[in-house]
């Protein structure tokens, strides 16, 4: 069994979610889970990328250096 999470939605988003739920006869939680599953990997990757960019020990390469290394 999963964990329960309470969130606060704007009125407009809550209304849209309610309407979608009614029209499709699916639970609102179904759509919330779909949205989270659809975007979680992307958001997580973005934050990991930012962490790497902020790493003071990171080495950065110019386009010229990359082309030379890859023999392009």
Buried (B, 14 or more C-beta within 10 A) or exposed (E): EEEEEEEEEEEEEEEEBEEEBEEEEEEBEEBBEEEEEEEEEEEEEEEEEEEEEEEEEEEEEEEEEEEEEEEE
